[in-house]
Amino acid sequence: MSLPRKIRDAVYSVGAIDWDRRLFDELIPLPDGTSYNSYLVMGSEKTALIDAVDPKFRNSLLTNLEELGIKKIDYMIANHAEQDHSGTIPDILEIYPEARVVCTEKCKGILVDLLHISEDRFIVVKDGDTISLGDKTLRFIHAPWVHWPETMLTYLEEDKILFSCDLFGSHFATSDLYVSDKCLVYEAAKRYYAEIMMPFRSLIRGHLKKVKELDLNIIAPSHGPMYDDPNFIIEAYEDWVSDKVKDEVVLAYVSMHGSTKAMVDYFVKALIREGLTVKQFNLTVSDIGELAMALVDASTLVLASPTVLGGPHPSAVYAAYLANVLRPKLKYISFIGSYSWGGRALEVIKNLLSNLKVEFLEPVVIKGLLRNEDYEKLDRLARDISERRGE
């Protein structure tokens, strides 16, 4: 579903809303659907299309261009090579044979590999380069690793619009052109950041400095609604990419026969008695995106798992792997779990978290069901976490 909608004089949204998609990259849950935003800028002399759409929505994009009476596109701006933005570029190039793909050098190489676009159809731009459309000027800002190595942002100088592609995006299907409910969009944008952008937070800090130097009226991402209050999302990102953490404990667990669950139940009470905020996730049923969101701010992660064939439960392995690749700003990690006849669960978990520069707090690993001394160990771990508040 889509229709062309005016943003400013000669600037239109021509992308598509995907109300029904519930999984992205066969990995990321999409509880609120998504959109594939594409933007048309018509200058007095030339016309540019900024980003395309997912191939499934090819007809929506082409219909929107037809409704606007677009007979010629001079520039196909490719901010990012991933197929949900680039997949319909070959269709645009076929229908508009004068069009040239404008992108970074690295993006060109990826698009040639992914879409077999002829190299003579490209214009490669450097950081800070501009293209004139007549009465409108596009400036290109290289922003690698948000979240691929080839990405760039496009700034429409006269209308003060930043087309930010995946940066500041949200998987949020809505008929609203601009953010109308900041609370809902904040949660969707935080989920998007947690699942996609968080591994690159140190690099994003530098890109935010460039963005803040711009005079902005609108931020137009390639997923979710546009921001007519750019400071709203910029300030959220500044918080998320900072090193500031909250005194929150994320407790991700799995239990097979109840021993580990009994440990978790007691440990949560011990943490609450210490005045700590706890976010608990049963890894067999939890939305992994919500776990990622909780890791954005938390100071501490505790993984809890029984022993399965000498190692941690596969669900705990997945959670540890996820934390390792997302690289949240955690300060502390610990492990609690039970076993019957031995194993290497703790060793495996530690090895899976090698990317994280954290302090590993004394784990609690018990044999069988909890005994009195085991309760004391859990109390001690809760106190240990509590005493580190504010550090």
N, C-alpha and C positions, 0 to 999 in steps of 0.2 A: 504494500500500500504506500502510495506517495502522491504528492502533487507539488508543482513548483510554487515556492513561496518567496515573496520579496523580503529582503533584509534591508537593503538600502537601494537608492537609485542604481539600476543596472547591476545589482548584486542579488543573486537568488540562491536559495537552497533547493537542490534538485535531486537529493538522495532518496533513500527508502527506509521505511520503518519495518523491522522484523519483529512482529508481536509474539511469534510463537517459538522462536529459537530458545532452547533450554540448555544447550551445551556448546561451548566454543573450543575449538581445537581438540575435540573429543576429550576434554580435560576440565574446563572451567565452567562451573554451573552458572546459568543465566536465569535467575528467578524472575527477572523483570524484562526479559527479552533484550533487544538491542536495536540500534539503527546503524546504517551505513551512510554517513553524511557526505554529500558531494556538493560543491559550490561553484556557481557560474558567475564570472566577472566579465561584464561587457564594457570594454573601453570604447572611446570614440573612434579608434582605429583597429583594434584587435580584440579578440575574445579568448579568455582562458577558462578552462575547467580545472578546478582544484580537487584532486582525488576522485576516484571512481567508486564503484560499489562492488559488493560481493557478486560473483557471477550469477547466482540464483536470482538476483534482482536486476539483471541486465535490461529487461523490458521496461521496468519502472524508470530507470535512468533515461533510456532512449525516448520513452514517451514524454517525459518531462521536458527534454530538450526540444522535442517536436512541438509540444504545446507552446513553447516560448518562441517558436519559429526560428530556431538556430540553424542556419544554413552553412556556417563555417566556424570551426574552432581552430585557432592558431596554435594554442599552447595547451598541452595536457600536463598539468603540474602533478608530479608524483612525489608527494611528501614521504611516502613509505611504501616499500615493495610488497608487504604482506598481501595475500590475495584478496582479503576482504576489502581492501582499498584499491588494489591494482588489477583484480581479475578481469574487469571489463575494459581495460585499456586497449587490448587488441580490437575490440568491437568499435571503440571510438576512433581508432586509427583507420579502420576499414571504412567507416561511414564518413569520416572527415579526413580525406587523404592529405590535406595541407597541414594537419596537426603534427606538432613535434612534442616529444616527451621531454619535459624539463625536470631534472633531478640531479642528485649528487653523483659523483663518479662511481661510488660503491653501489648506489641504488641502480645505476645503469647496468652494472655487471649482474646484479641479482635478477633484474627484470629480463635481461637477455636469457639467463638460465631458466627462469621460471615460466616465461611467457613466449620465448623465442621471437622477441621483437627485433627487427632489423636494426643494426647499430646506426644506420644513417637516419633513423627517425628521432635521434636524441639530441638534446642540447644540455650539456653538463654545466652546472653553475657552482661557483665557489661561495663560501660564506660571505654574506654582504652584497653579493651581486644583485642587480635589479633588472627587470624587464618592463618596458613601457608598453602600455596598451593604448596610448594616446593621452587621455585625460586621467588615467589611473595607472599607478605604479605598483608593481609587486617586488618586494624585497625578500630575499631568501636567507634564512638563518639556519646554519648547520646545527643539528642537535643530536649527535650520535648517541645511541643507547637509550632512546626513549621509544621503544624498547629493543630495537634492532640497531645494528651498527651504521645504517645508511640514512637515518631519518633526518628530515629538515622541517622547519616551520616556514610558513609563507605569510608575510605581513603586507596588507593592502594599505599603503601609506595614507592616501587621501581620506579613506573612510575609517581608518584606525581600527581595522579588524585583523586579528591574528588567527589564521587558520592553522591550528596546532596539531592536527592529525590525532595520534593516540594520546599525546600529552594532554592532561586535564579531561580525558574522556570518561564516559560512564556507560556501562551496558544498561541502558534504561530506555525502554520503548515508551514514547509519549507523543501525543499529538501536539503538545506545546512546542513552539519554536524556541522559546527561551525558558530558562529555569523559572518555574512558578512556585514550586514547593521546595525550599532550600533544604529542609530536613531530609526529604526523600532522596534528593539528588546528592546531598552530602554522603549519605550512606552508600548509594550506588557508586559514586566516584571513589569513595574510600575502598570499597570492595575491588574496584577496577585497579586502583593503585596497589593494593595489597597483593593481588593475584598476578599483576603484570609488571608494574613499575618498581616495586620495592627493592629488587636486587640491584637496582641502579641508582639508589637514592643519593649517593655521594656525587655522582655525575649530574644528576638532576639539579642539585643545588646550584651548580654553575650555570645551567640553562635558565634557571629561575632568575638569576641576576640579569641575564640578557633580556628576559621577558619584562622585568620590572623597569628597564630603561625605556621601554616603548610607551608611547602615548596610546592608551587603549580605550576604545569604546565597547568592543565586543571581543570575546574569545569564542571561536567557532571550532570545536573539536570534531573529529570524525565519528565519534559515537556519543549518543545522548544529546540533550538539549544544549543550546548555546548559552553563554553567560553574558548578560547585559550589565552585570556587576562583576567585572573581572577580578576585583580584589577578593571576592568571596572564595573563589577556587584557588587563587594564588596564595592566600593566607592559609588555607587548608593544607596545601602542598608544603608550604614552609614549615608547618608544624610536623607533618608526616616525615619529611626528610631530615628533620633536625635530629640531634642526639638526645633530646629530652625524652624520658620515659615516665610512665605512671607506675605507682606502686600496685601493680596488678599481676596476679599469678594466673597464667594460662595452664590449665591442667588437662592434658589430652590422654585419654586412657582407653584400654580395651581389657576385658576380663572374660575368661572362658568358664570357669567353674565357681566363681564368686570370691576367691581369695584376694585377688587384686582389687576387686570392687569394694571389698570390706576395708582395704587399706585406703582407697580413695575416699570413701565415705567418712572415715575417721579423720583423714588428713585435711579434708575440706573444712570440717568443724574446727580443727586446730588452727587453720589459717584464719578463719573468721574470728575466732577468739583473739587472735593477734591483731585484729582490726584491718586485715588485708582484703582487698577485692579479689574474688576468685571468678574465673570464667572457665567452666567445666565443659568438656567435649567428649562424648562417647564416640570413639572413632569408627564404630561399626555403622552408625546412623547419621552422624553429623555432616552438615554441608561444609565441605573442605574450604569453601570461600569464606565462611564465617570464622573458621579457625585462622585463616590468613589475616582477616581483618583484626582479630583480637591480638595478633602478633605485632601489628603496626605500632602499638603504644606500650605494650607490656614490658616490665622489667625482668620478669622471670617466666621460664617455661619448665614445667615438670611433666615428664612423660611417664606413664604407668603401663606396665605390660606384664603378662605372665610369660613363662618360658615355653617356646614351641620348638621341639626338635633341637634343643640346644641353643636357641637364639630367641630374640624378641618376636612377638606376634607380627605377622606381615602388616597389619594395620598400623602398628607402632613404627615399623620400619618406614612406611610411607609418610607418616607424620614427621619423623626425623629427617627424611630426605627432603620433604617439602620445606621445613624450617631451614635446612642447610642451603637450599638453592635460593630461597627468598631473602635470606640474610637480613632478618629484622634486627632492630637495634637493641636486642636483649642484652642484659648484663649478666644474668645468672641462669644456669640450667641445672636440673637434677633429675634423678630417676628413682622411681619406686616400683617394686614388683615382687612376684613370688615365683618359686620353682618347687619341683617335687624331687628331682634326682640330679640336678646339676645343669650347667649350661653357661653360655657366654653372652647372655642378653645385654648386660651392662657394657661389656667391651664392644659389642657390635654397635650399640647406640652411640657410644662415644666416638667411634670411628666415622659414623655417618654424619656427625656434626662438626667436621673438621674445618669448615669454612667460617665458623662463628668464633669471634674473639670474645669469649665469655669465661666467667669463672664457674667451674663445675662444682656444685655444692655436694656435700657428703650424701651419697645415695642411701636408700633403705631397701635392701633386698632380703626377703625372708624365705624360710623353707616352710611350706604348708600354710596353715592358718595363723593369724596373728596371736602372739603371746604377749604377756605383760611387758616384757622388755622391748617388744616391737612397737607398741604404742608409745613408749618413751622415746624411741628413735624418731618416730614421726613427729612427736611434739618438739623434739630438738631441731628437726629440719624446719618446722614452721617458725620456731623462734629465730633460727639462723636467717631465714628469709626476711623476717620482720626487722631484725636488727640492722639489715642493710638498706632499709627504707631511706630514700633521699640521697643515697650515695651516687 
